[in-house]
Amino acid sequence: MRYIENNRKRLEEAPLGLYSVVPVHNDYPVVRPGVIFCFKQKGDSSGNEKVNPVQPYFLVYVYDRDRVVRYNFAQPKQILEILRTLCSEKSTPYEELCNMFDQETKNGEDMNTYDELLNTAVKAITKSFKKRSVSHLLSGRDGVLPEQEKQVSSSNDFELVTWIVIR
């Protein structure tokens, strides 16, 4: 929160899709190489707050080796804690990791691995969103299914805000 308060203008002016590369944190056993994606749902998403606790944002952490979604949007607290651990108090890039990432992706020309991870994240979001919507509907008399046009169902429903590559 302090970072947001101190850098609000800079963050508001930043383009979508920015990324960073950070090292695995050995003191946090759940953290393995992978990517944390932050998406924002396009359009009107009002009413989805009961399905997604940080609506209109969706956070997803995908391991890169086996493409397992470690945390989905329903666990924002865990993902935010990982982000805090990996990124707080750091103001300069990890040059060696950035160079390795550039080599791996041929300076951004070969993003197949990250496209696959992004698609895995979006599929996990849409599957979980539908499941949580139905679960909420069946939870009691106050359950309401979000309107069809406000539900997420494909990558076209999102903007990629940022992503963190963990190496």
C-alpha positions in Angstrom: 0.0 0.0 0.0 2.9 2.4 0.8 4.4 1.7 -2.6 1.1 2.5 -4.3 0.6 5.7 -2.3 4.2 6.8 -3.1 4.1 5.9 -6.8 0.4 6.4 -7.8 1.1 8.7 -10.7 3.9 6.5 -12.0 1.7 3.4 -11.8 -1.3 5.1 -13.5 0.9 6.1 -16.4 2.6 2.7 -16.8 1.5 0.7 -19.8 -0.2 -2.7 -19.5 1.7 -5.9 -19.7 4.9 -4.8 -17.9 6.8 -7.7 -16.3 9.7 -8.4 -14.1 11.9 -11.4 -13.4 12.6 -12.3 -9.8 14.5 -15.1 -8.1 12.9 -18.0 -6.2 12.8 -17.3 -2.5 14.3 -20.2 -0.6 12.5 -19.4 2.7 9.2 -19.9 1.0 8.9 -23.6 0.0 5.7 -23.1 -2.0 7.5 -20.7 -4.4 8.9 -22.5 -7.4 9.8 -21.3 -10.9 6.7 -20.1 -12.7 4.7 -17.0 -13.4 2.2 -14.9 -11.5 -0.2 -13.2 -13.8 -2.4 -10.2 -12.9 -5.3 -9.8 -15.3 -8.1 -7.2 -15.3 -11.6 -8.1 -16.5 -12.7 -5.9 -19.4 -16.0 -4.2 -19.4 -18.6 -4.1 -16.7 -18.0 -6.7 -14.1 -20.3 -5.4 -11.3 -21.9 -8.2 -9.4 -19.0 -10.6 -9.7 -17.6 -9.7 -6.3 -19.2 -12.7 -4.7 -17.3 -15.0 -7.1 -14.0 -13.1 -7.2 -12.7 -11.4 -4.0 -10.5 -8.8 -5.9 -12.9 -8.1 -8.8 -12.1 -6.9 -11.5 -8.6 -8.2 -11.0 -7.6 -11.9 -11.3 -4.3 -13.2 -9.9 -3.0 -16.6 -10.9 0.3 -18.4 -10.0 1.3 -21.1 -12.5 4.4 -23.4 -12.1 6.3 -23.5 -15.4 7.7 -27.0 -15.4 4.4 -28.9 -15.0 1.9 -26.1 -15.8 0.2 -26.7 -12.5 -1.9 -23.7 -11.2 -0.6 -23.4 -7.6 -3.0 -20.6 -6.7 -6.0 -19.3 -8.6 -7.9 -16.1 -8.2 -9.8 -17.4 -5.3 -6.6 -17.3 -3.2 -5.5 -13.7 -3.6 -4.0 -13.4 -0.1 -1.5 -16.2 -0.8 -0.5 -14.7 -4.2 -0.1 -11.2 -2.7 2.0 -12.6 0.1 4.3 -14.3 -2.4 4.5 -11.0 -4.4 5.3 -9.1 -1.3 8.0 -11.6 -0.3 9.6 -11.6 -3.8 9.3 -8.0 -4.8 9.1 -5.6 -1.8 12.0 -3.3 -1.2 13.5 -4.0 -4.6 13.9 -1.0 -6.9 16.4 -2.3 -9.5 16.2 -5.3 -11.9 18.0 -8.6 -11.3 20.3 -8.1 -14.3 21.5 -11.7 -14.5 17.9 -13.1 -14.4 16.8 -10.5 -17.0 19.7 -11.6 -19.3 18.8 -15.3 -18.8 15.1 -14.5 -19.6 16.2 -12.6 -22.8 18.3 -15.5 -23.9 15.5 -18.0 -23.2 13.0 -16.0 -25.2 15.4 -14.8 -27.9 14.8 -11.2 -26.7 11.0 -11.7 -26.8 10.8 -13.3 -30.2 10.0 -16.8 -28.8 7.3 -16.4 -26.1 5.7 -19.8 -26.6 6.4 -21.0 -23.1 4.8 -17.9 -21.6 1.9 -18.0 -24.0 1.2 -21.5 -22.8 1.4 -20.5 -19.2 -0.9 -17.5 -19.9 -3.4 -19.8 -21.6 -3.2 -22.2 -18.7 -3.9 -19.3 -16.3 -6.9 -18.1 -18.4 -8.4 -21.6 -18.6 -8.0 -22.0 -14.8 -9.8 -18.7 -14.2 -12.7 -19.5 -16.5 -13.1 -23.0 -15.1 -13.0 -21.8 -11.5 -15.2 -18.8 -12.2 -18.0 -21.1 -13.6 -17.6 -23.5 -10.7 -17.7 -20.8 -8.1 -20.6 -19.1 -9.8 -22.7 -22.3 -9.7 -21.6 -23.0 -6.1 -22.7 -19.6 -5.0 -26.0 -20.0 -6.8 -26.6 -23.3 -4.9 -25.5 -21.9 -1.5 -28.8 -20.4 -0.5 -31.8 -18.3 -1.4 -29.6 -15.2 -1.9 -27.5 -16.9 -4.5 -27.5 -15.1 -7.9 -25.7 -16.2 -11.1 -23.7 -13.3 -12.6 -25.2 -12.1 -15.9 -23.8 -13.9 -18.9 -22.1 -10.9 -20.4 -20.3 -10.2 -17.1 -18.9 -13.7 -16.8 -15.4 -14.6 -17.9 -15.1 -17.3 -20.5 -12.0 -16.6 -22.7 -8.8 -14.6 -23.0 -10.7 -11.9 -24.8 -12.4 -11.0 -21.5 -9.1 -9.9 -19.9 -6.3 -7.4 -20.2 -2.9 -8.4 -18.9 -1.9 -5.9 -16.3 1.4 -7.3 -15.3 3.3 -10.6 -14.8 6.1 -11.7 -12.6 8.5 -14.4 -13.9 10.0 -16.4 -11.0 13.3 -18.1 -11.7 
